[in-house]
Amino acid sequence: LEKGRQPLNIAPVLLNTLDKGEAAVIQLALDENVETVCIDEAAGRRMARLYDLSVTGSIGVLLRARSEGCEFSMREAIARMQAHGVWLSDRVIAFALAQAGEA
């Protein structure tokens, strides 16, 4: 077993601009030299790109899972996300369904 990380020291510019979760994702990526982060909110995505991080979102993760052989209904996955309060634009939903062959 390894001892857990020290508490994350999040840059004030991130904390003052984003919610704590998005700020922590970006800070951890920078600290650990991670190239890609998963952030759905527009402000978080913009900030991540300012730090030269690649960005994907929840739909991108689902599409990647499908491309790697996971079998599931994209339509049902989206419905479950929405049932838990995740907002997705009609454009993003249409894109996801088309990419998954469920349009």
CNS distance restraints for C-alpha pairs under 8 A (distance, minus, plus):
assign (resid   8 and name CA) (resid  24 and name CA) 7.42 0.50 0.50
assign (resid   8 and name CA) (resid  27 and name CA) 7.81 0.50 0.50
assign (resid   8 and name CA) (resid  28 and name CA) 7.34 0.50 0.50
assign (resid   9 and name CA) (resid  27 and name CA) 7.82 0.50 0.50
assign (resid  10 and name CA) (resid  14 and name CA) 6.89 0.50 0.50
assign (resid  10 and name CA) (resid  15 and name CA) 6.81 0.50 0.50
assign (resid  10 and name CA) (resid  23 and name CA) 6.88 0.50 0.50
assign (resid  10 and name CA) (resid  24 and name CA) 6.36 0.50 0.50
assign (resid  10 and name CA) (resid  27 and name CA) 5.83 0.50 0.50
assign (resid  11 and name CA) (resid  15 and name CA) 6.54 0.50 0.50
assign (resid  11 and name CA) (resid  27 and name CA) 7.17 0.50 0.50
assign (resid  12 and name CA) (resid  16 and name CA) 5.88 0.50 0.50
assign (resid  13 and name CA) (resid  17 and name CA) 6.14 0.50 0.50
assign (resid  14 and name CA) (resid  18 and name CA) 5.76 0.50 0.50
assign (resid  14 and name CA) (resid  23 and name CA) 5.13 0.50 0.50
assign (resid  14 and name CA) (resid  27 and name CA) 7.95 0.50 0.50
assign (resid  15 and name CA) (resid  19 and name CA) 6.54 0.50 0.50
assign (resid  15 and name CA) (resid  20 and name CA) 6.15 0.50 0.50
assign (resid  15 and name CA) (resid  23 and name CA) 5.81 0.50 0.50
assign (resid  18 and name CA) (resid  22 and name CA) 6.20 0.50 0.50
assign (resid  18 and name CA) (resid  23 and name CA) 5.74 0.50 0.50
assign (resid  18 and name CA) (resid  43 and name CA) 7.05 0.50 0.50
assign (resid  18 and name CA) (resid  44 and name CA) 6.37 0.50 0.50
assign (resid  19 and name CA) (resid  23 and name CA) 6.15 0.50 0.50
assign (resid  20 and name CA) (resid  24 and name CA) 5.97 0.50 0.50
assign (resid  21 and name CA) (resid  25 and name CA) 6.26 0.50 0.50
assign (resid  22 and name CA) (resid  26 and name CA) 6.32 0.50 0.50
assign (resid  22 and name CA) (resid  39 and name CA) 6.85 0.50 0.50
assign (resid  22 and name CA) (resid  44 and name CA) 6.04 0.50 0.50
assign (resid  23 and name CA) (resid  27 and name CA) 6.10 0.50 0.50
assign (resid  23 and name CA) (resid  44 and name CA) 7.63 0.50 0.50
assign (resid  24 and name CA) (resid  28 and name CA) 5.90 0.50 0.50
assign (resid  25 and name CA) (resid  29 and name CA) 6.15 0.50 0.50
assign (resid  25 and name CA) (resid  37 and name CA) 7.00 0.50 0.50
assign (resid  26 and name CA) (resid  30 and name CA) 6.23 0.50 0.50
assign (resid  26 and name CA) (resid  37 and name CA) 7.11 0.50 0.50
assign (resid  26 and name CA) (resid  48 and name CA) 6.24 0.50 0.50
assign (resid  27 and name CA) (resid  31 and name CA) 6.09 0.50 0.50
assign (resid  28 and name CA) (resid  32 and name CA) 5.93 0.50 0.50
assign (resid  28 and name CA) (resid  34 and name CA) 7.90 0.50 0.50
assign (resid  29 and name CA) (resid  33 and name CA) 5.64 0.50 0.50
assign (resid  29 and name CA) (resid  34 and name CA) 4.54 0.50 0.50
assign (resid  29 and name CA) (resid  35 and name CA) 6.93 0.50 0.50
assign (resid  29 and name CA) (resid  36 and name CA) 7.62 0.50 0.50
assign (resid  29 and name CA) (resid  37 and name CA) 7.05 0.50 0.50
assign (resid  30 and name CA) (resid  34 and name CA) 6.42 0.50 0.50
assign (resid  34 and name CA) (resid  53 and name CA) 7.97 0.50 0.50
assign (resid  35 and name CA) (resid  53 and name CA) 5.42 0.50 0.50
assign (resid  35 and name CA) (resid  54 and name CA) 5.93 0.50 0.50
assign (resid  36 and name CA) (resid  53 and name CA) 5.65 0.50 0.50
assign (resid  36 and name CA) (resid  54 and name CA) 4.42 0.50 0.50
assign (resid  36 and name CA) (resid  55 and name CA) 5.41 0.50 0.50
assign (resid  36 and name CA) (resid  56 and name CA) 7.10 0.50 0.50
assign (resid  37 and name CA) (resid  48 and name CA) 7.76 0.50 0.50
assign (resid  37 and name CA) (resid  53 and name CA) 6.94 0.50 0.50
assign (resid  37 and name CA) (resid  54 and name CA) 6.36 0.50 0.50
assign (resid  37 and name CA) (resid  55 and name CA) 5.08 0.50 0.50
assign (resid  37 and name CA) (resid  56 and name CA) 6.23 0.50 0.50
assign (resid  38 and name CA) (resid  55 and name CA) 5.88 0.50 0.50
assign (resid  38 and name CA) (resid  56 and name CA) 4.84 0.50 0.50
assign (resid  38 and name CA) (resid  57 and name CA) 4.88 0.50 0.50
assign (resid  38 and name CA) (resid  58 and name CA) 6.80 0.50 0.50
assign (resid  38 and name CA) (resid  61 and name CA) 7.90 0.50 0.50
assign (resid  39 and name CA) (resid  44 and name CA) 6.36 0.50 0.50
assign (resid  39 and name CA) (resid  45 and name CA) 6.01 0.50 0.50
assign (resid  39 and name CA) (resid  55 and name CA) 6.71 0.50 0.50
assign (resid  39 and name CA) (resid  56 and name CA) 6.34 0.50 0.50
assign (resid  39 and name CA) (resid  57 and name CA) 5.11 0.50 0.50
assign (resid  39 and name CA) (resid  58 and name CA) 7.38 0.50 0.50
assign (resid  40 and name CA) (resid  44 and name CA) 7.37 0.50 0.50
assign (resid  40 and name CA) (resid  45 and name CA) 6.91 0.50 0.50
assign (resid  40 and name CA) (resid  56 and name CA) 7.56 0.50 0.50
assign (resid  40 and name CA) (resid  57 and name CA) 4.87 0.50 0.50
assign (resid  40 and name CA) (resid  58 and name CA) 6.55 0.50 0.50
assign (resid  41 and name CA) (resid  45 and name CA) 6.23 0.50 0.50
assign (resid  42 and name CA) (resid  46 and name CA) 6.17 0.50 0.50
assign (resid  43 and name CA) (resid  47 and name CA) 6.21 0.50 0.50
assign (resid  44 and name CA) (resid  48 and name CA) 6.08 0.50 0.50
assign (resid  45 and name CA) (resid  49 and name CA) 6.25 0.50 0.50
assign (resid  45 and name CA) (resid  55 and name CA) 6.41 0.50 0.50
assign (resid  46 and name CA) (resid  50 and name CA) 6.33 0.50 0.50
assign (resid  47 and name CA) (resid  51 and name CA) 6.66 0.50 0.50
assign (resid  48 and name CA) (resid  52 and name CA) 6.56 0.50 0.50
assign (resid  48 and name CA) (resid  53 and name CA) 5.31 0.50 0.50
assign (resid  48 and name CA) (resid  54 and name CA) 7.32 0.50 0.50
assign (resid  48 and name CA) (resid  55 and name CA) 7.07 0.50 0.50
assign (resid  49 and name CA) (resid  53 and name CA) 5.09 0.50 0.50
assign (resid  49 and name CA) (resid  54 and name CA) 6.47 0.50 0.50
assign (resid  49 and name CA) (resid  55 and name CA) 7.22 0.50 0.50
assign (resid  56 and name CA) (resid  60 and name CA) 5.50 0.50 0.50
assign (resid  56 and name CA) (resid  61 and name CA) 7.06 0.50 0.50
assign (resid  57 and name CA) (resid  61 and name CA) 6.37 0.50 0.50
assign (resid  58 and name CA) (resid  62 and name CA) 6.36 0.50 0.50
assign (resid  59 and name CA) (resid  63 and name CA) 6.12 0.50 0.50
assign (resid  59 and name CA) (resid  96 and name CA) 6.66 0.50 0.50
assign (resid  60 and name CA) (resid  64 and name CA) 6.07 0.50 0.50
assign (resid  61 and name CA) (resid  65 and name CA) 6.18 0.50 0.50
assign (resid  62 and name CA) (resid  66 and name CA) 6.29 0.50 0.50
assign (resid  62 and name CA) (resid  74 and name CA) 7.66 0.50 0.50
assign (resid  63 and name CA) (resid  67 and name CA) 6.20 0.50 0.50
assign (resid  63 and name CA) (resid  96 and name CA) 7.29 0.50 0.50
assign (resid  63 and name CA) (resid  99 and name CA) 7.47 0.50 0.50
assign (resid  63 and name CA) (resid 100 and name CA) 6.95 0.50 0.50
assign (resid  64 and name CA) (resid  68 and name CA) 6.24 0.50 0.50
assign (resid  65 and name CA) (resid  69 and name CA) 6.52 0.50 0.50
assign (resid  65 and name CA) (resid  70 and name CA) 5.42 0.50 0.50
assign (resid  66 and name CA) (resid  70 and name CA) 4.86 0.50 0.50
assign (resid  66 and name CA) (resid  71 and name CA) 6.24 0.50 0.50
assign (resid  66 and name CA) (resid  72 and name CA) 7.57 0.50 0.50
assign (resid  66 and name CA) (resid 100 and name CA) 7.45 0.50 0.50
assign (resid  72 and name CA) (resid  76 and name CA) 7.93 0.50 0.50
assign (resid  72 and name CA) (resid  77 and name CA) 7.61 0.50 0.50
assign (resid  73 and name CA) (resid  77 and name CA) 6.19 0.50 0.50
assign (resid  74 and name CA) (resid  78 and name CA) 6.08 0.50 0.50
assign (resid  74 and name CA) (resid  96 and name CA) 7.38 0.50 0.50
assign (resid  74 and name CA) (resid  97 and name CA) 6.43 0.50 0.50
assign (resid  74 and name CA) (resid 100 and name CA) 6.64 0.50 0.50
assign (resid  74 and name CA) (resid 102 and name CA) 7.33 0.50 0.50
assign (resid  75 and name CA) (resid  79 and name CA) 6.19 0.50 0.50
assign (resid  75 and name CA) (resid  97 and name CA) 6.73 0.50 0.50
assign (resid  75 and name CA) (resid 102 and name CA) 7.34 0.50 0.50
assign (resid  76 and name CA) (resid  80 and name CA) 6.16 0.50 0.50
assign (resid  77 and name CA) (resid  81 and name CA) 6.27 0.50 0.50
assign (resid  78 and name CA) (resid  82 and name CA) 6.18 0.50 0.50
assign (resid  78 and name CA) (resid  93 and name CA) 7.63 0.50 0.50
assign (resid  79 and name CA) (resid  83 and name CA) 6.09 0.50 0.50
assign (resid  80 and name CA) (resid  84 and name CA) 6.39 0.50 0.50
assign (resid  81 and name CA) (resid  85 and name CA) 6.62 0.50 0.50
assign (resid  81 and name CA) (resid  86 and name CA) 5.35 0.50 0.50
assign (resid  81 and name CA) (resid  87 and name CA) 7.99 0.50 0.50
assign (resid  82 and name CA) (resid  86 and name CA) 4.69 0.50 0.50
assign (resid  82 and name CA) (resid  87 and name CA) 6.05 0.50 0.50
assign (resid  82 and name CA) (resid  88 and name CA) 7.54 0.50 0.50
assign (resid  88 and name CA) (resid  92 and name CA) 6.28 0.50 0.50
assign (resid  88 and name CA) (resid  93 and name CA) 6.54 0.50 0.50
assign (resid  89 and name CA) (resid  93 and name CA) 6.31 0.50 0.50
assign (resid  90 and name CA) (resid  94 and name CA) 6.03 0.50 0.50
assign (resid  91 and name CA) (resid  95 and name CA) 6.13 0.50 0.50
assign (resid  92 and name CA) (resid  96 and name CA) 6.10 0.50 0.50
assign (resid  93 and name CA) (resid  97 and name CA) 6.14 0.50 0.50
assign (resid  94 and name CA) (resid  98 and name CA) 6.05 0.50 0.50
assign (resid  94 and name CA) (resid 103 and name CA) 6.90 0.50 0.50
assign (resid  95 and name CA) (resid  99 and name CA) 6.07 0.50 0.50
assign (resid  96 and name CA) (resid 100 and name CA) 6.10 0.50 0.50
assign (resid  97 and name CA) (resid 101 and name CA) 6.05 0.50 0.50
assign (resid  97 and name CA) (resid 102 and name CA) 4.79 0.50 0.50
assign (resid  97 and name CA) (resid 103 and name CA) 4.91 0.50 0.50
assign (resid  98 and name CA) (resid 102 and name CA) 5.74 0.50 0.50
assign (resid  98 and name CA) (resid 103 and name CA) 4.67 0.50 0.50
